[in-house]
Amino acid sequence: MWFSFWRPRDRFSLDELRYLTNQLQKVQIVNEVNKDFVIEALRSIAELLTYGDQHDPSFFDFFIENQVMGEFIRILNINKTVSVSLQLLQTISILIQNLRREYAIYYMFSNEHVNHLITYSFDFRNEEILSYYISFLRAISGKLNKSTISLLVMTQDEEVVSFPLYVEAIRFAFHEESMVRTAVRSLTLNVYHVGDDFVNKFITSAPHSDYFSNLVSFFRDQCINLSKLVSEYPKNPCSESVSVILATLDEIEDNLYYFSDVISAGIPVVGSLITDNMLQLLILPLLFPALQIDADSNLKIGAATSLYLLCCILRIVKIKDLANTIAAAFLYPLEVFAANSEAKINGYVSGNNCTNENEEPYSDSVIAVNAGQLCVDIPNKASSSHVHPEGIIAERSLSCSHFSLRETLLSYITDGDDARALGSLNVLATLLQTKELDESMLDVLGILPQRKQHKKLLLQALVGEGSGEEQLFSFESGSPRDGVSTDLDGYLKKLKEHYGVSIVGAGASPRMHRNQVLDALVKLLCRSNISTEILWDAGWLLRQLLPYSEAEFKSHHLKLLKDSYRNCRSALLQETKGIWVDLLITVLCDQWKKCKRAIEASCPRKEPKCILLPFEKLNSEDSPAESSVAAGERMCDLVKVFVLLHQLQIFSLGRTLPEQPPIHPPIDIPETSRAKTVGLDVSGLKPGTEIRLVHALPCRIAFERGKERHFHFLAVSVGTLGWAVLVEELPLKQNYGIVRVAAPLAGTNPRIDDKHPRWLHLRVRPSTLPFLDPPNSSNPGKTRIKSLVDGRWTLAFWDEESCKMALSMILEEIDLQNSEVERRLRPVLNLEL
């Protein structure tokens, strides 16, 4: 009998749940004395209910009948310790996450118990409390659907008037801790994707709609911070600075992807709110003014950062109105956006309390461009539901010609530095790749792909519209506004009505704009002071616009490209006598395939972040200008430019681009050659190879101080390869030796010492270029290439005559090597223009 009385309860039983509940009900206050018992009871109840949900429904029935959820709330109200609050939040989070039965979730969300917990005044100064609370909110959002969400809102007259989960969560949307911000964003997305019309109306109505403007303001502050980091990087170009910039770039792109995810929920008003705030708070007052050629030093964002951000916004935020409005704005003079651009920004407070202070009705101002003057026409004030950004436009007159934003991009392409040229190319390429952009907008910007232009003109000809048939077969004709549909007019009108900017006389000629783009690209391809990587991007864009035949190139374009190609060809011919002649054909074949793949690709090769942090090459300290590695880098750059211009010449001639460059195959080793005499074959030479000591000259060399060694020296070439060889004589095999050291023959730059005529000095360059096989890295700016330095040999021969013979042998083999490279390259160098 006594044994039966003291029999322990089964841990996973209804009796255990009943016992724990009874014990909790007896607790009148929670303090340091009994907190451990309360914590263990809460944890055990969560464990039992999770078990019961999967194995025995009576567990949750007991939970409902005894109103244990209400008991949890009572414990919270009488609690005076942090640890119990943490356990209570964790307990309810575990229950919500693990309960699978639908009626169990309905019960948890009913009776306002969850809303009471959401609105309870926790001490969020405690980081643990905040972390558990945010996890609790996120767990609730994970169970939302059209049925459950109605249990968490309060309605009046069929309208949602209270939604604590959403309202309390967005209070932490801009918390300094990134994990908190991420959790809040996940929660909001769960709410948006439910698709409840009444809830959507609640979140898009004031004051809750301020969340979206605050979100853009927070993003704007991040953009300003990024620009500051980029501008300070040249002063301290260390790996830590690169890491900070990359982390900031990742966060900025994460924010944009969040915007994209919000839009994908399909709430139309949200898309409009994001579009309006993006334009009013960031793009019009900050990004566009930053593109001024003579930018004001007081601007908060630099030109390169602005170009990067425009690319990211267009690429990630998939809003048709936003993309087309940005494209239409590129037709406006820069001064429209530059004048007093800071005024609007100062009307907003950054951070968590981003509200529009001192907001006043804005006038519907119109900017007129006539006879070289930019002025503002201010009509009588009228009531309007639209907000016009104050300070984006101002009354001013300018006597100089006004570059449009589009023309500014083209000026960066023709005359800008690497960052601005690459950024401008990326903006044009991104516009070209933006599916949300109407073809008419691409046309008026001058970047409509030729195949799409033909398709449009063909359709116009088929329906008998205008001069479509004539234009289809004549590329010179075109009216000032040929092919511009009413789409452009609609977005110009929107810029006027919604954002207070308008331009008079915005006559747009797609053909003229297209020619301007082509002029800029051709001039860029002829520039010598620009990175070769950027030239390839220009080649890709040119290939998109003019893909097929010489007839599509203007005569002056062809002349510029041919002149540039001839100059490049002459320089490449000089490389057949250069330091890296043995790698010239290898590099040419490799770059040919890469260039063909790059300019025929469906999209540009690199992400926009390369605008701010291009891949690093060797810097001046690593690679002095006279070193062989610096010469190799120049050779590779020259080959890249030559290959690009050569392939564009083939395109312009209407020919098919071959997979490999046209070069002659190698020939057999002549019987009379030194290589044949010493016993080499086409496989070449490497350390450990046994060769005859014919023509080899005895010499001494010291690789370490005080340790002189005796070798036989030999210079030998096989086809395009050549070596300076140190051979150790075999004691048991007369006139034979083993190759101990072999160095590339090209670039040895042999020289007899002025004071010691028996000494021969050789430069020994690396056998390969370190940047031909760079480490794999998706992050620009983190690719650091190992530096290699040139070596020096000083060979001491027995007499002056031997030293001169060695010099003559080296020069003879180098000449044979150079001649073979030039012979093999003759077809690719002799393209008929």
CORHU-V975721 format. One record per pair of residues at least 24 apart in sequence whose ideal C-beta (glycine too) atoms are under 10 Angstrom apart, sorted by the first residue. I is the first residue (numbers start at 1). J is the second residue. Records with the same first field share a line. If there is no record, write none. Layout:
I->J / J
This chain:
11->44 / 47 / 48 / 51
12->47 / 48 / 51 / 52 / 55 / 56 / 59
13->48 / 51 / 52 / 56 / 59
14->48 / 52 / 56 / 58 / 59 / 61 / 62
16->44 / 45 / 47 / 48 / 59
17->44 / 45 / 47 / 48 / 49 / 51 / 52 / 58 / 59 / 60 / 62 / 63 / 66 / 68
18->62 / 66
19->44
20->44 / 45 / 48 / 68
21->45 / 48 / 62 / 63 / 66 / 67 / 68 / 71
22->66
24->68 / 71 / 72 / 74 / 75
25->66 / 68 / 71 / 74 / 75
27->71 / 74 / 75 / 78 / 79
28->74 / 78
29->75 / 78 / 79 / 80
30->75 / 76 / 77 / 78 / 79 / 80 / 81 / 83 / 84 / 85 / 88
31->78 / 79 / 80 / 81 / 84
32->80 / 81 / 83
34->81 / 84
35->79 / 80 / 81 / 82 / 83 / 84 / 87
36->81 / 83 / 84
38->75 / 78 / 79 / 81 / 83 / 84 / 87 / 88
39->81 / 83 / 84 / 86 / 87 / 88 / 90 / 91
40->87
41->75 / 87 / 91
42->72 / 75 / 84 / 87 / 88 / 89 / 90 / 91 / 92 / 94
43->87 / 90 / 91 / 94
44->91
45->71 / 72 / 91 / 95
46->87 / 88 / 90 / 91 / 92 / 93 / 94 / 95 / 98
47->91 / 94 / 98
49->91 / 94 / 95 / 98 / 99 / 104
50->94 / 95 / 97 / 98 / 99 / 100
51->98
52->99 / 101 / 104
53->95 / 98 / 99 / 100 / 101 / 104
54->98 / 99 / 100 / 101
57->101 / 103 / 104
59->104
60->95 / 99 / 101 / 103 / 104 / 107 / 108
63->95 / 104 / 107 / 108
64->103 / 104 / 107 / 108
67->111 / 113
69->95 / 107 / 108 / 110 / 111 / 113 / 114 / 116 / 117
70->111 / 113 / 116
72->113 / 116 / 117
73->111 / 112 / 113 / 114 / 116 / 117 / 120
76->116 / 117 / 120 / 122
77->116 / 120
82->122 / 123 / 126 / 128 / 129
83->128
85->120 / 122 / 123 / 126 / 128 / 129 / 132 / 133
86->122 / 126 / 128 / 129 / 131 / 132 / 133
87->132
88->117 / 120 / 132 / 136
89->117 / 120 / 122 / 128 / 129 / 131 / 132 / 133 / 134 / 135 / 136 / 137 / 139
90->132 / 135 / 136 / 139
91->136
92->117 / 132 / 136 / 139 / 140
93->132 / 133 / 135 / 136 / 137 / 138 / 139 / 140
94->136 / 139
95->139
96->136 / 138 / 139 / 140 / 141 / 142 / 143
97->135 / 136 / 138 / 139 / 140 / 142 / 143
98->139
99->143
102->143 / 145 / 147 / 148
105->140 / 143 / 144 / 145 / 147 / 148 / 151
106->143 / 147 / 148 / 151
107->151
108->140 / 143 / 148 / 151
109->140 / 143 / 144 / 147 / 148 / 149 / 150 / 151 / 152 / 165
110->148 / 151 / 152
111->151
112->151 / 152 / 154 / 164
114->140 / 151 / 152 / 164 / 165
115->140 / 151 / 152 / 153 / 154 / 162 / 163 / 164 / 165 / 168
116->164
117->164
118->152 / 163 / 164 / 165 / 166 / 167 / 168 / 169
119->162 / 164 / 165 / 167 / 168
120->168
124->171 / 172 / 175
127->177 / 180
130->172 / 175 / 177 / 180
131->177 / 179 / 180 / 183
133->168 / 169 / 172 / 180 / 183
134->168 / 169 / 172 / 175 / 177 / 179 / 180 / 181 / 182 / 183 / 184 / 186 / 187
135->179 / 183
137->164 / 165 / 166 / 168 / 169 / 172 / 183 / 184 / 186 / 187
138->169 / 182 / 183 / 184 / 186 / 187 / 190
139->187
140->165 / 169 / 187 / 190
141->165 / 166 / 169 / 183 / 184 / 186 / 187 / 188 / 189 / 190 / 191 / 193 / 194
142->186 / 187 / 190
143->190
144->187 / 190 / 191 / 193 / 194 / 196 / 199
145->190 / 193 / 194 / 195 / 196
146->194 / 195 / 196 / 197 / 199
147->194 / 196
148->194
149->190 / 191 / 194 / 195 / 196 / 198 / 199
150->194 / 196 / 198 / 199
152->191 / 199
153->196 / 198 / 199 / 202
155->198 / 202
158->198
159->198 / 201 / 202 / 205
160->196 / 197 / 198 / 199 / 200 / 201 / 202 / 203 / 205
161->202
162->202
163->191 / 198 / 199 / 202 / 203 / 208
165->190 / 191
166->190 / 191 / 192 / 199 / 202 / 203 / 208 / 211
167->202 / 203 / 207 / 208 / 211
169->211
170->203 / 208 / 210 / 211 / 214 / 215 / 352
171->211 / 352
172->352
173->211 / 214 / 215 / 218 / 352
174->211 / 214 / 215 / 217 / 218 / 221 / 350 / 351 / 352 / 353 / 354
175->352
176->352
178->247 / 251 / 254
181->218 / 251 / 254 / 255 / 258
182->254 / 258
185->215 / 254 / 255 / 257 / 258 / 261 / 262
186->258 / 261
188->215 / 258 / 261 / 262 / 265
189->258 / 261 / 262 / 264 / 265
190->265
191->265
192->261 / 262 / 263 / 264 / 265 / 266 / 267 / 270
193->261 / 262 / 264 / 265 / 266 / 267
194->265
195->265 / 266 / 267
197->267
199->267
200->265 / 266 / 267 / 268 / 269 / 270
201->267 / 269
203->267 / 269 / 270 / 273
204->267 / 268 / 269 / 270 / 272 / 273
205->269
207->355
209->269 / 270 / 273 / 277
210->273 / 277 / 353 / 354 / 355 / 356
211->270 / 273 / 354
212->259 / 262 / 269 / 270 / 272 / 273 / 274 / 276 / 277 / 278
213->273 / 274 / 276 / 277 / 278 / 280 / 281 / 348 / 354 / 355 / 356
214->277 / 281 / 348 / 349 / 350 / 351 / 352 / 353 / 354 / 355
215->255 / 258 / 259 / 262 / 273 / 274 / 277 / 278 / 281 / 354
216->255 / 259 / 273 / 274 / 275 / 276 / 277 / 278 / 279 / 280 / 281 / 282 / 283 / 348 / 354
217->277 / 281 / 282 / 345 / 348 / 349 / 350 / 351 / 352 / 353 / 354 / 355 / 356
218->255 / 350 / 351 / 352 / 354
219->251 / 252 / 255 / 256 / 258 / 259 / 277 / 278 / 281 / 282 / 309 / 313
220->277 / 278 / 281 / 282 / 283 / 285 / 286 / 287 / 300 / 301 / 309 / 345 / 348 / 350 / 354
221->300 / 350 / 351 / 354
222->248 / 251 / 252 / 255 / 309 / 350
223->248 / 252 / 255 / 282 / 286 / 287 / 300 / 301 / 305 / 306 / 308 / 309 / 312
224->282 / 286 / 299 / 300 / 301 / 305 / 345 / 350
225->251 / 252 / 300
226->251 / 252 / 301 / 302 / 305 / 308 / 309 / 612
227->286 / 290 / 299 / 300 / 301 / 302 / 303 / 304 / 305 / 306 / 308 / 309 / 612
228->300 / 301 / 302 / 305
229->305 / 612
230->301 / 302 / 304 / 305 / 308 / 419 / 611 / 612 / 613
231->301 / 302 / 304 / 305
233->612 / 613 / 781
237->616 / 619 / 781
239->781 / 782 / 784
241->613 / 781
242->613 / 616 / 779 / 780 / 781 / 782 / 784
243->779 / 781 / 782
245->609 / 612 / 613 / 780 / 781
246->609 / 612 / 613 / 779 / 780 / 781 / 782
248->612
249->308 / 312 / 607 / 608 / 609 / 612 / 613 / 779 / 780 / 781
250->609 / 779
252->305 / 308 / 309 / 312 / 316 / 609
253->312 / 315 / 316 / 607 / 608 / 609
254->316
255->312 / 316 / 317
256->309 / 312 / 313 / 315 / 316 / 317
257->312 / 316 / 317
258->316 / 317
259->313 / 316 / 317 / 318 / 319 / 322
260->315 / 316 / 317 / 318 / 319
262->317
263->317 / 318 / 319 / 322
264->318
270->319
271->317 / 318 / 319 / 320 / 321 / 322
272->319 / 321 / 322 / 498
274->317 / 319 / 321 / 322
275->317 / 319 / 320 / 321 / 322 / 323 / 325 / 326 / 494 / 498
276->321 / 322 / 325 / 386 / 387 / 389 / 498 / 499
277->348 / 354 / 387
278->313 / 317 / 319 / 322 / 325 / 326
279->321 / 322 / 325 / 326 / 329 / 389 / 392 / 494 / 495 / 498 / 499
280->344 / 345 / 347 / 348 / 356 / 387 / 388 / 389 / 390 / 392 / 498 / 499 / 500
281->344 / 345 / 347 / 348 / 350 / 354 / 356 / 389
282->306 / 309 / 313 / 345
283->309 / 310 / 313 / 322 / 325 / 326 / 329 / 337 / 499
284->325 / 326 / 329 / 332 / 336 / 337 / 341 / 344 / 389 / 391 / 392 / 393 / 495 / 499 / 500 / 501
285->337 / 338 / 340 / 341 / 342 / 343 / 344 / 345 / 346 / 347 / 348 / 389 / 390 / 391 / 392
286->337 / 341 / 342 / 344 / 345
287->313 / 326 / 329 / 337 / 341 / 405
288->326 / 329 / 330 / 332 / 334 / 336 / 337 / 338 / 341 / 392 / 405 / 408
289->334 / 335 / 336 / 337 / 338 / 339 / 340 / 341 / 342 / 392
290->334 / 337 / 338 / 341
291->330 / 334 / 337 / 338 / 403 / 405 / 408 / 409 / 411 / 412 / 420 / 423 / 424 / 427
292->334 / 335 / 337 / 338 / 341 / 403 / 405 / 408
293->334 / 403 / 408 / 411 / 412 / 415 / 416 / 420
295->334 / 338
296->338 / 341 / 342
298->342
299->338 / 341 / 342
300->341 / 342 / 345
302->419 / 420 / 612
303->408 / 412 / 416 / 417 / 419 / 420 / 423 / 424
304->412 / 416 / 417 / 418 / 419 / 420 / 422 / 423 / 424 / 611 / 612
305->419 / 423 / 611 / 612
306->420 / 423 / 427 / 611
307->409 / 412 / 416 / 419 / 420 / 421 / 422 / 423 / 424 / 425 / 426 / 427 / 430 / 608 / 611 / 612
308->419 / 422 / 423 / 426 / 427 / 607 / 608 / 609 / 610 / 611 / 612 / 613
309->423 / 608 / 611 / 612
310->405 / 409 / 423 / 424 / 426 / 427 / 430 / 431 / 608
311->423 / 425 / 426 / 427 / 428 / 429 / 430 / 431 / 433 / 604 / 607 / 608 / 609 / 611
312->426 / 430 / 607 / 608 / 609 / 611
313->430 / 608
314->426 / 427 / 430 / 431 / 433 / 434 / 436 / 437 / 608
315->426 / 429 / 430 / 431 / 433 / 434 / 603 / 607 / 608
316->608
317->436
318->434 / 435 / 436
319->436
320->434 / 435 / 436 / 437 / 438
321->436 / 491 / 494 / 498
322->436
323->430 / 431 / 434 / 435 / 436 / 437 / 438 / 441 / 491
324->434 / 436 / 437 / 438 / 440 / 441 / 487 / 488 / 490 / 491 / 494
325->441 / 491 / 492 / 494 / 495 / 498 / 499
326->405 / 427 / 431 / 434 / 437 / 441 / 491
327->405 / 406 / 431 / 434 / 436 / 437 / 438 / 440 / 441 / 442 / 444 / 445 / 447 / 487 / 488 / 491
328->438 / 441 / 444 / 445 / 487 / 488 / 489 / 490 / 491 / 492 / 493 / 494 / 495 / 506 / 508
329->404 / 405 / 406 / 491 / 492 / 495 / 499 / 501 / 503
330->404 / 405 / 406 / 407 / 408 / 409 / 427 / 428 / 431 / 441 / 444 / 445 / 513
331->404 / 405 / 406 / 407 / 441 / 444 / 445 / 488 / 491 / 492 / 495 / 503 / 506 / 507 / 508 / 513
332->367 / 369 / 402 / 404 / 405 / 406 / 492 / 495 / 501 / 502 / 503 / 506
333->367 / 369 / 374 / 398 / 401 / 402 / 403 / 404 / 405 / 407 / 408 / 503
334->402 / 403 / 404 / 405 / 407 / 408
335->367 / 369 / 374 / 393 / 394 / 396 / 397 / 398 / 400 / 402 / 403
336->367 / 369 / 374 / 376 / 392 / 393 / 394 / 402 / 404 / 405 / 495 / 501 / 502 / 503
337->389 / 392 / 393 / 405 / 499 / 501
338->392 / 393 / 394 / 396
339->367 / 374 / 376 / 391 / 392 / 393 / 394 / 395 / 396 / 398
340->390 / 391 / 392 / 393 / 394 / 395 / 396
341->389 / 391 / 392 / 393 / 394
342->391
343->389 / 390 / 391 / 392 / 394
344->388 / 389 / 390 / 391 / 392
345->389 / 391
346->390 / 391
347->389 / 390 / 391
356->387
358->390
359->387 / 390
360->387 / 390
361->386 / 387 / 388 / 390
362->386 / 387 / 388 / 389 / 390 / 391 / 392 / 393 / 499 / 500
363->388 / 390 / 393 / 500
364->388 / 496 / 497 / 500 / 502
365->390 / 392 / 393 / 394 / 395 / 496 / 500 / 501 / 502
366->393 / 496 / 500 / 501 / 502 / 503 / 504
367->392 / 393 / 394 / 395 / 396 / 496 / 500 / 501 / 502 / 503 / 504
368->502 / 503 / 504 / 505
369->398 / 402 / 404 / 503 / 504 / 505 / 506
370->504 / 505
371->505
372->397 / 398 / 399 / 400 / 401 / 402
373->397 / 398 / 399 / 402
374->398 / 399 / 400 / 402 / 503
375->504
376->500 / 501 / 502
377->502 / 504
384->497 / 498 / 500
385->498
386->494 / 497 / 498 / 499 / 500
387->498 / 499 / 500
388->496 / 497 / 498 / 499 / 500 / 501
389->498 / 499 / 500 / 501
390->500
391->500
392->499 / 500 / 501
393->499 / 500 / 501 / 502
402->503
404->503 / 506 / 508 / 513
405->445
406->431 / 444 / 445 / 446 / 447 / 508 / 513 / 516 / 517
407->513 / 516 / 520
409->445 / 517 / 520
410->446 / 513 / 516 / 517 / 519 / 520 / 521 / 523 / 524
411->520
412->520 / 524
413->517 / 519 / 520 / 521 / 523 / 524 / 527 / 530 / 534 / 538 / 541
414->519 / 520 / 521 / 522 / 523 / 524 / 526 / 527
415->520 / 523 / 524 / 527 / 529
416->524 / 530
417->529 / 530 / 531
418->529 / 530 / 531 / 533 / 534 / 611 / 614
419->531 / 534 / 610 / 611 / 612 / 613 / 614
420->611
421->520 / 524 / 527 / 529 / 530 / 531 / 534 / 535 / 537 / 538 / 611
422->530 / 531 / 533 / 534 / 537 / 538 / 606 / 608 / 610 / 611 / 612 / 614
423->534 / 608 / 610 / 611 / 612
424->520 / 524 / 534 / 611
425->520 / 521 / 524 / 534 / 535 / 537 / 538 / 540 / 541 / 604 / 611
426->534 / 537 / 541 / 604 / 606 / 607 / 608 / 610 / 611
427->608 / 611
428->517 / 520 / 521 / 537 / 538 / 541 / 544 / 545 / 604
429->537 / 538 / 540 / 541 / 544 / 603 / 604 / 608
430->603 / 604 / 608
432->540 / 541 / 544 / 545 / 603 / 604
433->544 / 602 / 603 / 604
437->487
438->485 / 487 / 488 / 490 / 491
439->483 / 485 / 487
440->483 / 484 / 485 / 486 / 487 / 488 / 489 / 490 / 491 / 508 / 510
441->484 / 485 / 487 / 488 / 491
442->510
443->482 / 483 / 484 / 485 / 487 / 488 / 508 / 510 / 511 / 513 / 514
444->481 / 483 / 484 / 485 / 487 / 488 / 506 / 508 / 509 / 510 / 513 / 514
445->488 / 508 / 510 / 513 / 514 / 516 / 517
446->508 / 509 / 510 / 511 / 512 / 513 / 514 / 515 / 516 / 517 / 518 / 520 / 545
447->510 / 513 / 514 / 517 / 518 / 541 / 544 / 545
448->483 / 510 / 513 / 514 / 544 / 545
449->543 / 544 / 545 / 546 / 547
450->475 / 514 / 543 / 544 / 545 / 546 / 547 / 548 / 552
451->544 / 547 / 548
452->544
453->483 / 510 / 511 / 514 / 545
454->548
456->483 / 485 / 510
457->482 / 483
471->511
475->511 / 514 / 551 / 552 / 554
476->511 / 554
477->511
478->509 / 510 / 511 / 512 / 514 / 515
479->507 / 509 / 510 / 511
480->507 / 508 / 509 / 510 / 511 / 512
481->506 / 507 / 508 / 509 / 510
482->508 / 509 / 510 / 511 / 512
483->508 / 509 / 510 / 511
484->508 / 509 / 510
514->545 / 546
515->554 / 557
517->541 / 542 / 545
518->542 / 545 / 546 / 552 / 553 / 554 / 557
519->554 / 556 / 557 / 560
521->545 / 546 / 557
522->546 / 553 / 554 / 556 / 557 / 558 / 559 / 560 / 561 / 564 / 648
523->557 / 560 / 564
525->557 / 560 / 561 / 564 / 565 / 641 / 644 / 645 / 648
526->557 / 560 / 561 / 563 / 564 / 565 / 567 / 568 / 645
527->564 / 641
528->564 / 567 / 568 / 641
530->641
531->614 / 615 / 617 / 637 / 640
532->591 / 595 / 636 / 637 / 638 / 639 / 640 / 641 / 642 / 643 / 644
533->598 / 605 / 606 / 610 / 614 / 615 / 617 / 637 / 640
534->610 / 614
535->595 / 637 / 640 / 641 / 644 / 645
536->591 / 594 / 595 / 598 / 599 / 604 / 605 / 606 / 640 / 641 / 643 / 644
537->598 / 599 / 604 / 605 / 606 / 610
538->599 / 644 / 648
539->595 / 598 / 599 / 641 / 643 / 644 / 645 / 647 / 648 / 651
540->595 / 598 / 599 / 600 / 601 / 602 / 603 / 604 / 605 / 644
541->599 / 604
542->599 / 644 / 648 / 651
543->598 / 599 / 600 / 601 / 647 / 648 / 651
544->599 / 602 / 604
546->648 / 651 / 652
547->599 / 600 / 651
548->651 / 652 / 654
549->651 / 652 / 653 / 654 / 655
550->649 / 651 / 652 / 653 / 654
551->652 / 654
552->651 / 652 / 654
553->648 / 651 / 652
557->652
558->649 / 652 / 833
561->645 / 648 / 649 / 652 / 833
562->645 / 649 / 652 / 833
564->641 / 642 / 645 / 648
565->641 / 642 / 644 / 645 / 646 / 648 / 649 / 831 / 833
566->645 / 833
567->641 / 642 / 645
568->638 / 639 / 640 / 641 / 642 / 643 / 644 / 645 / 646
569->642 / 645 / 646 / 828 / 829 / 830 / 831 / 833
570->829
571->634 / 635 / 638 / 639 / 641 / 642
572->635 / 638 / 639 / 641 / 642 / 643 / 646 / 825 / 828 / 829
573->822 / 825 / 826 / 829
574->635 / 638
575->631 / 634 / 635 / 638 / 639 / 642 / 818 / 821 / 822 / 825
576->720 / 817 / 818 / 819 / 820 / 821 / 822 / 823 / 824 / 825 / 829
577->746 / 814 / 815 / 817 / 818 / 819 / 821 / 822
578->628 / 631 / 632 / 634 / 635 / 638 / 746 / 747 / 818 / 821
579->627 / 628 / 629 / 630 / 631 / 632 / 634 / 635 / 744 / 746 / 747 / 748 / 749 / 763 / 765 / 790
580->628 / 629 / 631 / 632 / 633 / 634 / 635 / 636 / 639 / 744 / 746 / 747 / 765 / 766 / 768 / 769
581->635 / 720 / 721 / 722 / 744 / 745 / 746 / 747 / 814 / 817 / 818 / 820 / 821 / 822
582->717 / 719 / 720 / 721 / 722 / 723 / 744 / 745 / 746 / 747 / 767 / 768 / 817 / 818 / 820 / 821
583->632 / 635 / 636 / 639 / 720 / 721 / 744 / 746 / 767 / 768 / 769 / 772 / 821
584->635 / 636 / 638 / 639 / 720 / 746 / 818 / 821 / 822 / 824 / 825
585->639 / 661 / 663 / 664 / 666 / 719 / 720 / 820 / 821 / 824 / 825 / 828
586->639 / 720 / 768 / 769 / 772
587->632 / 635 / 636 / 638 / 639 / 640 / 643 / 769 / 772
588->635 / 636 / 639 / 640 / 642 / 643 / 646 / 660 / 661 / 663 / 821 / 824 / 825 / 828
589->639 / 643 / 660 / 661 / 663 / 828
590->636 / 639 / 643 / 772
591->636 / 637 / 639 / 640 / 641 / 642 / 643 / 644 / 661 / 772
592->639 / 640 / 642 / 643 / 644 / 646 / 647 / 657 / 658 / 659 / 660 / 661 / 662 / 663 / 828
593->643 / 659 / 660 / 661
594->640 / 643
595->639 / 640 / 641 / 642 / 643 / 644 / 645 / 646 / 647 / 648 / 657
596->643 / 644 / 647 / 657 / 658 / 659 / 660 / 661
598->644 / 647
599->644 / 647 / 648 / 651 / 657
600->647 / 657
606->780
607->778 / 779 / 780
609->778 / 779 / 780 / 781
610->779 / 780 / 781
611->780
612->780 / 781
613->779 / 780 / 781 / 782 / 783
614->780 / 781 / 783
615->771 / 774 / 777 / 779 / 780 / 781 / 782 / 783 / 784 / 785
616->771 / 774 / 780 / 781 / 782 / 783 / 784 / 785
617->770 / 771 / 774 / 783 / 784 / 785
618->769 / 770 / 771 / 784 / 785 / 786 / 787 / 788
619->784 / 785 / 787
621->787
622->770 / 784 / 785 / 786 / 787 / 788 / 789
623->770 / 771 / 785 / 787 / 788 / 789
624->789 / 790
626->790
627->763 / 765 / 766 / 787 / 788 / 789 / 790
628->744 / 746 / 747 / 748 / 749 / 763 / 764 / 765 / 766 / 769 / 788 / 789 / 790 / 791
629->765 / 766 / 769 / 770 / 771 / 785 / 787 / 788 / 789 / 790
631->747 / 765 / 769
632->747 / 765 / 766 / 768 / 769 / 770 / 771 / 772 / 788
633->769 / 770 / 771 / 785
635->769
636->769 / 771 / 772
642->828 / 829
643->828
645->831
646->828 / 829 / 831
649->831 / 832 / 833
650->831
652->833
653->831 / 832 / 833
655->831
660->828
661->825 / 827 / 828
662->825 / 826 / 827 / 828 / 829 / 830 / 831
663->821 / 823 / 824 / 825 / 826 / 827 / 828 / 829
664->820 / 823 / 824 / 825 / 826 / 827 / 828
665->824
666->718 / 719 / 720 / 721 / 820 / 823 / 824
667->719 / 820 / 823 / 824
668->719
669->717 / 718 / 719
670->816
673->716 / 717 / 718 / 813 / 816
674->714 / 715 / 716 / 717 / 718 / 809 / 812 / 813 / 816
675->716 / 717 / 718 / 719 / 721 / 722 / 723 / 813 / 816
676->716 / 718
677->716
678->714 / 716 / 725 / 727 / 736 / 737 / 739
679->736
680->716 / 717 / 718 / 723
681->718
682->718 / 719 / 721
683->718
684->716 / 717 / 718 / 719 / 721 / 722 / 723 / 742
685->714 / 716 / 717 / 718 / 721 / 722 / 723 / 725 / 739 / 742
686->723 / 739 / 742
687->725 / 726 / 738 / 739 / 740 / 741 / 742
688->738 / 739 / 740 / 742
689->723 / 725 / 727 / 737 / 738 / 739 / 742
690->727 / 730 / 733 / 736 / 737 / 738 / 739
691->716 / 725 / 727 / 736 / 737 / 738 / 739
692->727 / 733 / 735 / 736 / 737
693->727 / 729 / 730 / 733 / 734 / 735 / 736 / 737
694->735 / 736
695->805 / 806 / 809
696->725 / 726 / 727 / 729 / 735 / 737 / 806 / 809
697->760 / 795 / 797 / 798 / 801 / 802 / 803 / 805 / 806 / 809
698->729 / 796 / 797 / 798 / 802
699->726 / 758 / 759 / 760 / 793 / 794 / 795 / 796 / 797 / 798 / 802 / 803 / 806
700->758 / 794 / 795 / 796 / 797 / 798
701->726 / 741 / 760 / 762 / 793 / 794 / 795 / 796
702->793 / 794 / 796
703->741 / 791 / 793
708->796
709->740 / 741
711->737 / 739 / 740 / 741 / 795
712->737 / 740
713->760 / 762 / 793 / 795 / 797 / 802 / 803 / 805 / 806 / 809 / 810
714->739 / 742 / 806 / 809 / 810 / 813
715->745 / 748 / 750 / 762 / 806 / 807 / 808 / 809 / 810 / 811 / 812 / 813 / 814 / 817
716->742 / 745 / 809 / 810 / 813 / 816 / 817
717->745 / 746 / 812 / 813 / 814 / 815 / 816 / 817 / 818 / 819 / 820
718->813 / 816 / 817 / 820
719->816 / 817 / 820 / 821 / 823 / 824
720->746 / 816 / 817 / 818 / 819 / 820 / 821 / 822 / 823 / 824 / 825
721->745 / 746 / 817 / 820 / 821
722->746 / 748 / 810 / 813 / 814 / 816 / 817 / 818 / 820
723->748 / 767 / 813 / 817
724->748 / 750 / 762 / 763 / 764 / 793 / 795 / 806 / 809 / 810 / 813 / 814
726->793 / 795
741->793
742->767
743->767 / 791 / 793
744->768 / 817
745->810 / 813 / 814 / 816 / 817
746->813 / 814 / 817 / 818 / 821
747->790 / 814
748->793 / 810 / 811 / 813 / 814
749->790 / 810 / 814
750->793 / 795 / 803 / 806 / 807 / 808 / 809 / 810 / 811 / 814
751->807
752->797 / 800 / 803 / 804 / 806 / 807
753->794 / 796 / 803
756->794 / 796 / 800 / 803
757->797 / 799 / 800 / 801 / 803 / 804
758->795 / 796 / 797 / 798 / 799 / 800 / 801 / 802 / 803 / 804
759->794 / 795 / 796 / 797 / 800 / 803
760->793 / 794 / 795 / 796 / 797 / 802 / 803 / 804 / 806 / 807 / 810
761->792 / 793 / 794 / 795
762->791 / 792 / 793 / 794 / 795 / 806 / 807 / 810
763->790 / 791 / 792 / 793
764->790 / 791 / 792 / 793
765->789 / 790 / 791
766->790 / 791
